[in-house]
Structure formats: C-alpha cells, structure tokens
Amino acid sequence: MAEEKRDYYEVLGLQKGASDDEIKKAFKTMARKYHPDLHPGDKEAEEKFKELNEAYNVLSDPDKKARYDQFGHAGVDPNYGGGVGYGGGGFGGGFGDLNDIFDNIFGGFGGGGRRAQANPNAPRRGGDTKVHLTLDFLEACKGVTKTINIQRLERCMQCSGTGADAGSTKKTCTVCGGSGQRVERRQSLFGTMETMVTCSACGGKGQMIQNPCSKCKGAGRSRTTSSFEVNIPAGIDDGQTMRLTGKGDAGLNNGPNGDAYLTIHVKEHALFQRDGSDIYCEVPITYAQAALGAEITVPTIDGNVAYTIAEGTQSGTKFRLRGKGVKVLNRDARGDQYVTVSVEVPKKLSKKQKELLKEFDESLDEKNNASQAGFFDKLKKLFD
C-alpha cells in the first residue's frame, strides 16, 4: 500500500480550486523557505522541499491537476490506491516550469540555468519619491499655489553624473570582465547550482573609477532638497495624491528622472464639514426666529449669504444652497451646501422674561402645537 500523502493543496497552503498564478506564487514562497541550500544538513527541510516539488509538479500541469481534483492521489500516482486514469509521467520530469521559477528565486537551477542580464551601464530611470503637503480647508476647496520641498537624488553637478573626478578615467572591472555580474557556484540537492550575483567589486557597473568624484563619492548622484511651485487644483480632497512628472530621483547613466507623488492632507474647519463636493454646516437660530421666520446669515466657502427661513421652522430642518459646495475636481461643476438649523433654547431668563414666556405659552392651543397634541392623543389611546 502506498504511503499516506498530504493533500497537495494543503502542502502549498492553498484551497482547492486555486488559480495557476496562486499555485505558482505559493510554490515560489514555500521554495524560498525550505530550499536545502538555505538549510544545509536539515533533513526535515529537505523532505518538505521534495513534498513541495511533488505537489507543484501535479498542480501546475492542467491534465494532472484535473485528475487530482477528481480522483485525488490515485489519479496521478499509479502506486496509490490502484491508480485511476493515470497518464504516466510520474514525478521524475516536468521541471521546465520549475527551472523558470528557480531562475527567478536563486538565479539558476541545476547548472546551465543562468540568463543573460541587462547592460549595467544602460540608461535607467530614477526612483519615485513621496511628498506630503498639508492644506487649510479653504485652500483645498478653492485651489492654491504652493512651494514644496522634495528630498531627492540629483545628478552630481561636479562630475556631470559620471562619478569620476575631472581628468579621471574608468577602467573595465577585472573581477567581472565588464559584465557587472559574476557566477556563484554551490552544491545542492540537484547538483551544482550557478547563481548570477552582482559583482561586489564594481557594484554591478562593469567599470571601476580610478579617482571617484569628491562630492558624490563616485555615485554620480547626491541627495539634495529641491523647491518647486505646484498648482493645487480646486476641489482636491484629503488623502488624494498628485503625480509630479520628472520630479523624482535622477536616473542612472543619463536615464530619465522618476516621478514625485504628492499626497494631500486637509485640516478640519471650524464651521464646515465636507463630503465629496458637498459642504455641510449647522447654523443656530433663536426661538423667535424659528417661530416668526427670519432672514438669517449663512456662511459659505465663498462668503456669507442671506437666507430666509419660513415661519414655524423646526429645529433640525435642513435646506440646500445649490452650487455653493466645492468645485468637482477637473470638472466645470460644483456641489451643494446643506445647512441644518438648530433652535437655541434661551437660558438664565429674568423674572419678567419667565412671566412673559408663561403668558405666551398659556395663549397657545392645539393648532399652535400640533405635534404635541398628536402625541398626547396617541398616548391616551394607548392606555385607554
């Protein structure tokens, strides 16, 4: 009887039905963890690595995977449970795709796995940088021009990016022969492994500088702070990011600059809240204004406006000011402003004010307080 085996999906840490990309990614991750070269003399790691290879060999092959999904181990191993629909091939071959993976992980597989590398002296794009900028609430709503400082690698002006002092020349690296890489050989479970590694003598450039630039120490770039004016568009919101093309690190070997990504942070406002392109605010009104109606002053991001509230306005009433919100980013449109009124109940009344208020209250009837009358009618019916 064949030895009991673990489920192949379990071996790779996956659920049944995982996609080809998920299977390949899981194998690469697990292979890095248990590769025998990283655990010399560790029998447990060696066994786990063999188990990983076996699982990947089956699940990466569409035909074998289909048989395994239907019949389990018996569908792919003729020695397991009598073998159902097994098409041959075993686990001894099928390493074409594994070679690609091991080239990516370890630089080669079983010898002869080395790949040609890109020219180390070819122009290369500079890296991207990140910048943060805090704006006032109204600056974000209306747009503003700001000066920002970006820390980035810039081409050394003293050596024009060559890394060499004036009059100095470069020579071909004697260690790597100008390739920028060298072969590192190691013995492994599969034989001799050849891995391409960056040449430590020349740092991967293939050339050595006899007299490095005194300012950049041969790097060709130096870290500096540069200032730029940036036009922040009206309507930008908290957390949004702008790309500043070409404002990142200088490229290598006269390659293009990277980009800078400017993330916006917006301060809170004392009166306004924002949701997308709409503005919200609350305006307190007096009891008399609510009862009699009145023209009140409402603040907006463009300044104060007058608004007439109707007689009998209730606390919590919300009204809309069309087009008084924030400009929609990169569009010729604006949101609205929503204003909620809150009736302020007076405090610390004088004796005379209390008498007048009590006299006023006694003069009211059900028509004046319809909601209250309706409430007590419902309460009476509930208990009757």
C-alpha positions as CSV (number, residue, x, y, z in Angstrom):
1,M,0.0,0.0,0.0
2,A,1.3,3.4,-0.9
3,E,2.5,5.8,1.9
4,E,-0.2,8.2,3.1
5,K,0.3,11.6,1.5
6,R,-0.8,15.1,2.4
7,D,-3.3,16.9,0.2
8,Y,-1.3,18.8,-2.4
9,Y,-3.3,22.0,-1.9
10,E,-2.6,21.8,1.8
11,V,1.2,21.3,1.1
12,L,1.1,24.7,-0.8
13,G,-1.2,26.4,1.8
14,L,-4.0,26.8,-0.7
15,Q,-7.7,26.0,-1.1
16,K,-8.9,23.5,-3.7
17,G,-9.6,25.3,-7.0
18,A,-6.7,27.8,-6.6
19,S,-5.7,29.5,-9.9
20,D,-2.4,28.8,-11.8
21,D,-1.0,32.1,-10.6
22,E,-1.8,31.4,-7.0
23,I,-0.2,27.9,-7.3
24,K,3.0,29.3,-8.8
25,K,3.2,32.2,-6.2
26,A,2.6,29.8,-3.3
27,F,5.3,27.4,-4.6
28,K,7.9,30.2,-5.0
29,T,7.2,31.4,-1.5
30,M,7.5,28.0,0.1
31,A,10.5,27.1,-2.0
32,R,12.4,30.1,-0.7
33,K,11.5,28.9,2.9
34,Y,12.6,25.3,2.6
35,H,15.2,25.1,-0.1
36,P,18.0,22.8,1.0
37,D,20.7,25.3,0.1
38,L,19.3,27.5,2.8
39,H,19.2,24.7,5.3
40,P,22.3,22.5,4.8
41,G,22.0,19.2,6.7
42,D,18.4,19.8,7.7
43,K,16.6,16.6,6.7
44,E,13.2,18.0,7.6
45,A,13.6,21.0,5.3
46,E,14.8,18.6,2.5
47,E,11.7,16.4,2.9
48,K,9.4,19.4,2.9
49,F,11.1,20.7,-0.3
50,K,10.6,17.3,-2.0
51,E,7.0,17.4,-1.0
52,L,6.6,20.9,-2.4
53,N,8.1,19.8,-5.7
54,E,5.8,16.9,-6.0
55,A,2.7,19.0,-5.2
56,Y,3.7,21.7,-7.7
57,N,4.6,19.2,-10.4
58,V,1.0,17.9,-10.3
59,L,-1.0,21.2,-9.7
60,S,0.9,23.2,-12.3
61,D,0.0,20.6,-15.0
62,P,-3.6,21.1,-16.2
63,D,-4.2,17.4,-17.0
64,K,-2.7,16.1,-13.8
65,K,-4.5,18.8,-11.8
66,A,-7.8,17.8,-13.3
67,R,-7.2,14.1,-12.5
68,Y,-6.1,15.0,-9.0
69,D,-9.1,17.2,-8.4
70,Q,-11.4,14.3,-9.4
71,F,-9.6,11.3,-8.0
72,G,-7.1,12.6,-5.5
73,H,-3.7,11.0,-5.3
74,A,-5.0,7.9,-7.1
75,G,-5.5,10.0,-10.2
76,V,-1.9,10.9,-10.6
77,D,0.1,8.1,-8.9
78,P,-0.2,4.6,-10.3
79,N,1.1,3.2,-7.0
80,Y,-1.6,4.9,-4.9
81,G,-4.9,3.2,-4.4
82,G,-4.8,1.3,-7.7
83,G,-4.3,4.3,-9.9
84,V,-7.3,5.9,-11.6
85,G,-6.9,7.4,-15.1
86,Y,-3.2,7.9,-14.6
87,G,-1.5,9.1,-17.8
88,G,2.2,8.5,-16.8
89,G,5.0,10.9,-16.4
90,G,5.4,10.3,-12.6
91,F,7.4,13.0,-10.7
92,G,10.8,12.4,-12.3
93,G,10.4,15.0,-15.1
94,G,8.4,18.1,-15.9
95,F,10.9,20.6,-14.5
96,G,10.7,23.1,-17.4
97,D,8.5,25.4,-15.4
98,L,10.4,24.8,-12.2
99,N,13.6,25.9,-13.9
100,D,11.9,29.3,-14.7
101,I,10.9,29.6,-11.1
102,F,14.3,28.7,-9.7
103,D,15.9,31.1,-12.1
104,N,13.8,33.8,-10.5
105,I,14.4,32.7,-7.0
106,F,18.1,31.5,-7.0
107,G,19.4,32.7,-10.3
108,G,19.8,29.3,-11.8
109,F,18.8,25.6,-11.4
110,G,20.9,22.5,-11.6
111,G,23.6,24.2,-13.7
112,G,23.2,25.9,-17.0
113,G,20.3,28.0,-15.7
114,R,22.0,31.4,-16.0
115,R,20.3,34.1,-18.0
116,A,21.8,37.0,-19.9
117,Q,21.5,40.2,-17.8
118,A,20.8,43.7,-19.0
119,N,23.6,46.0,-19.7
120,P,24.6,47.5,-16.3
121,N,25.6,50.8,-18.0
122,A,22.4,51.3,-20.0
123,P,20.3,54.4,-19.0
124,R,18.0,53.6,-16.1
125,R,15.0,55.6,-14.9
126,G,15.3,57.2,-11.4
127,G,13.2,56.1,-8.5
128,D,9.9,57.7,-7.5
129,T,9.7,59.8,-4.3
130,K,6.8,60.6,-1.9
131,V,6.0,64.0,-0.6
132,H,3.2,65.2,1.8
133,L,1.5,68.6,1.9
134,T,-1.0,69.9,4.5
135,L,-3.6,72.5,3.2
136,D,-6.1,74.6,5.0
137,F,-9.7,73.6,4.4
138,L,-10.5,76.5,2.1
139,E,-7.2,76.1,0.2
140,A,-8.3,72.6,-0.8
141,C,-11.8,73.8,-1.8
142,K,-10.7,76.8,-3.9
143,G,-7.2,75.7,-5.1
144,V,-3.9,77.3,-4.3
145,T,-0.2,77.5,-5.5
146,K,2.3,76.1,-3.0
147,T,6.0,75.8,-2.9
148,I,7.1,72.3,-1.8
149,N,10.5,70.9,-0.9
150,I,11.4,67.5,-2.3
151,Q,14.3,65.4,-1.0
152,R,15.6,63.5,-4.0
153,L,18.8,62.2,-5.7
154,E,20.0,64.7,-8.2
155,R,22.7,64.3,-10.9
156,C,26.0,65.5,-9.4
157,M,26.9,68.8,-11.0
158,Q,30.6,68.4,-10.2
159,C,31.2,65.3,-12.3
160,S,28.1,65.6,-14.5
161,G,26.8,62.3,-13.2
162,T,29.9,60.2,-14.3
163,G,31.1,59.6,-10.7
164,A,34.7,60.4,-11.7
165,D,36.8,63.4,-10.8
166,A,37.9,65.7,-13.6
167,G,40.6,64.1,-15.7
168,S,40.0,60.6,-14.2
169,T,39.0,57.7,-16.4
170,K,37.1,54.5,-15.9
171,K,38.5,51.0,-16.5
172,T,36.9,47.7,-17.1
173,C,36.3,45.7,-13.9
174,T,38.9,42.9,-13.7
175,V,36.6,40.7,-11.5
176,C,33.5,40.5,-13.7
177,G,35.2,41.5,-17.1
178,G,32.8,44.4,-17.5
179,S,29.5,42.4,-17.2
180,G,28.7,43.7,-13.8
181,Q,27.9,40.2,-12.5
182,R,29.7,37.1,-11.6
183,V,28.8,33.4,-11.3
184,E,28.5,31.9,-7.8
185,R,28.5,28.1,-7.7
186,R,27.1,26.0,-4.9
187,Q,26.4,22.3,-4.4
188,S,22.8,21.4,-3.8
189,L,20.3,18.5,-3.8
190,F,20.1,18.9,-7.6
191,G,23.8,19.2,-8.3
192,T,25.8,22.3,-8.9
193,M,23.8,25.5,-8.8
194,E,25.1,28.5,-10.7
195,T,23.7,31.8,-9.4
196,M,24.3,35.2,-11.1
197,V,25.1,37.8,-8.4
198,T,26.0,41.4,-8.6
199,C,29.8,42.0,-8.8
200,S,30.8,43.4,-5.4
201,A,34.0,44.9,-6.8
202,C,32.3,47.3,-9.2
203,G,28.8,47.4,-7.7
204,G,27.3,45.9,-10.9
205,K,28.5,48.7,-13.2
206,G,31.2,46.7,-15.0
207,Q,33.6,49.6,-14.7
208,M,35.8,50.9,-11.9
209,I,36.5,54.5,-11.3
210,Q,40.2,55.3,-10.5
211,N,39.5,58.6,-8.8
212,P,35.9,58.9,-7.6
213,C,34.3,62.3,-7.5
214,S,35.0,64.1,-4.2
215,K,31.4,65.3,-3.9
216,C,29.3,62.3,-4.8
217,K,32.0,59.6,-3.9
218,G,31.6,58.0,-7.3
219,A,27.8,57.5,-7.1
220,G,27.1,60.1,-9.9
221,R,24.2,61.4,-7.8
222,S,23.8,63.1,-4.4
223,R,20.8,63.7,-2.2
224,T,19.6,67.3,-2.1
225,T,16.5,69.3,-1.3
226,S,14.8,71.0,-4.3
227,S,12.0,73.5,-4.2
228,F,9.1,73.5,-6.7
229,E,5.9,75.5,-7.2
230,V,2.9,73.3,-7.5
231,N,-0.6,74.4,-8.6
232,I,-3.1,72.6,-6.4
233,P,-6.4,72.3,-8.2
234,A,-9.7,73.4,-6.6
235,G,-11.6,70.5,-5.2
236,I,-8.7,68.3,-4.2
237,D,-9.6,66.2,-1.1
238,D,-7.9,64.8,1.9
239,G,-5.8,61.7,1.1
240,Q,-5.7,62.3,-2.7
241,T,-2.3,62.1,-4.5
242,M,-0.9,64.1,-7.4
243,R,1.8,62.9,-9.6
244,L,4.6,65.4,-10.4
245,T,6.2,64.0,-13.5
246,G,10.0,64.1,-13.6
247,K,10.4,65.4,-10.0
248,G,11.7,62.2,-8.6
249,D,15.2,60.9,-8.4
250,A,17.6,61.5,-11.2
251,G,18.2,58.4,-13.5
252,L,21.4,56.4,-13.7
253,N,23.6,56.6,-16.8
254,N,21.7,59.7,-18.1
255,G,18.4,57.9,-17.7
256,P,15.1,59.9,-17.1
257,N,14.1,61.1,-13.7
258,G,11.4,59.3,-11.7
259,D,8.2,61.0,-10.5
260,A,7.2,62.5,-7.2
261,Y,3.9,61.6,-5.7
262,L,2.4,64.4,-3.6
263,T,-0.2,63.3,-1.0
264,I,-2.6,66.0,0.3
265,H,-3.7,66.3,3.9
266,V,-6.6,68.8,4.7
267,K,-7.1,70.4,8.0
268,E,-10.5,70.4,9.6
269,H,-12.6,73.6,9.5
270,A,-14.4,75.2,12.5
271,L,-17.7,75.6,10.7
272,F,-17.7,73.3,7.6
273,Q,-17.6,69.6,7.0
274,R,-17.1,68.1,3.6
275,D,-18.4,65.0,1.8
276,G,-17.0,64.8,-1.7
277,S,-18.1,68.0,-3.4
278,D,-20.8,68.9,-0.9
279,I,-20.4,71.1,2.2
280,Y,-22.4,70.7,5.5
281,C,-22.8,73.2,8.3
282,E,-25.1,74.0,11.2
283,V,-26.5,77.4,12.0
284,P,-28.1,78.2,15.4
285,I,-31.3,80.4,15.4
286,T,-33.3,81.9,18.2
287,Y,-36.7,80.6,19.3
288,A,-38.3,83.8,18.0
289,Q,-36.6,83.4,14.6
290,A,-37.9,79.9,14.3
291,A,-41.4,80.8,15.3
292,L,-41.8,84.0,13.3
293,G,-39.5,83.3,10.4
294,A,-36.5,85.5,9.6
295,E,-33.6,86.3,7.3
296,I,-30.5,84.7,8.7
297,T,-26.8,84.9,7.7
298,V,-25.3,81.6,6.4
299,P,-21.6,81.2,5.9
300,T,-20.3,79.5,2.7
301,I,-16.8,78.9,1.3
302,D,-17.3,82.0,-0.9
303,G,-18.5,84.2,2.0
304,N,-21.7,84.9,3.9
305,V,-25.1,84.8,2.1
306,A,-28.6,85.8,3.3
307,Y,-31.3,83.1,3.6
308,T,-34.9,83.5,4.6
309,I,-36.3,80.7,6.9
310,A,-40.1,80.2,7.0
311,E,-42.4,80.8,9.9
312,G,-42.5,77.8,12.2
313,T,-39.2,76.3,11.2
314,Q,-38.4,73.3,13.4
315,S,-35.0,72.6,15.0
316,G,-33.1,70.2,12.7
317,T,-34.6,71.4,9.5
318,K,-32.1,71.1,6.6
319,F,-32.1,73.2,3.5
320,R,-29.9,73.2,0.4
321,L,-27.9,76.0,-1.2
322,R,-27.4,74.9,-4.8
323,G,-23.9,75.3,-6.3
324,K,-22.4,76.6,-3.0
325,G,-20.3,73.5,-2.5
326,V,-16.9,72.6,-3.7
327,K,-15.8,72.5,-7.3
328,V,-15.7,69.0,-8.7
329,L,-12.1,68.1,-9.3
330,N,-11.2,68.6,-13.0
331,R,-14.8,69.4,-14.0
332,D,-16.8,72.5,-14.5
333,A,-19.3,71.7,-11.8
334,R,-19.9,72.4,-8.1
335,G,-21.5,70.6,-5.3
336,D,-24.2,72.0,-3.0
337,Q,-24.2,73.2,0.6
338,Y,-26.5,71.7,3.1
339,V,-27.5,73.9,6.1
340,T,-29.1,72.5,9.3
341,V,-30.7,75.0,11.7
342,S,-30.8,74.3,15.4
343,V,-33.2,76.2,17.6
344,E,-31.4,77.5,20.7
345,V,-33.4,77.4,23.9
346,P,-32.7,80.6,26.0
347,K,-31.1,80.2,29.4
348,K,-30.9,82.4,32.5
349,L,-34.2,84.1,32.0
350,S,-35.2,87.1,34.1
351,K,-38.3,87.1,36.2
352,K,-40.1,89.3,33.7
353,Q,-39.0,87.1,30.8
354,K,-40.3,84.0,32.5
355,E,-43.7,85.7,33.2
356,L,-43.9,86.8,29.6
357,L,-43.0,83.3,28.3
358,K,-45.5,81.6,30.6
359,E,-48.2,84.0,29.5
360,F,-47.3,83.3,25.9
361,D,-47.3,79.5,26.4
362,E,-50.8,79.7,28.0
363,S,-52.1,81.5,25.0
364,L,-51.2,78.6,22.7
365,D,-53.7,75.9,21.7
366,E,-53.6,72.7,19.7
367,K,-53.2,74.4,16.4
368,N,-50.0,76.0,17.6
369,N,-48.5,72.7,18.8
370,A,-49.9,70.1,16.5
371,S,-47.2,67.6,17.1
372,Q,-47.5,67.7,20.9
373,A,-51.3,67.4,20.6
374,G,-51.0,64.4,18.3
375,F,-48.5,62.8,20.7
376,F,-50.9,63.0,23.7
377,D,-53.8,61.7,21.6
378,K,-51.7,58.6,20.8
379,L,-50.7,58.2,24.4
380,K,-54.3,58.4,25.6
381,K,-55.4,55.8,23.1
382,L,-52.5,53.5,24.0
383,F,-53.5,53.4,27.7
384,D,-57.3,53.5,27.2
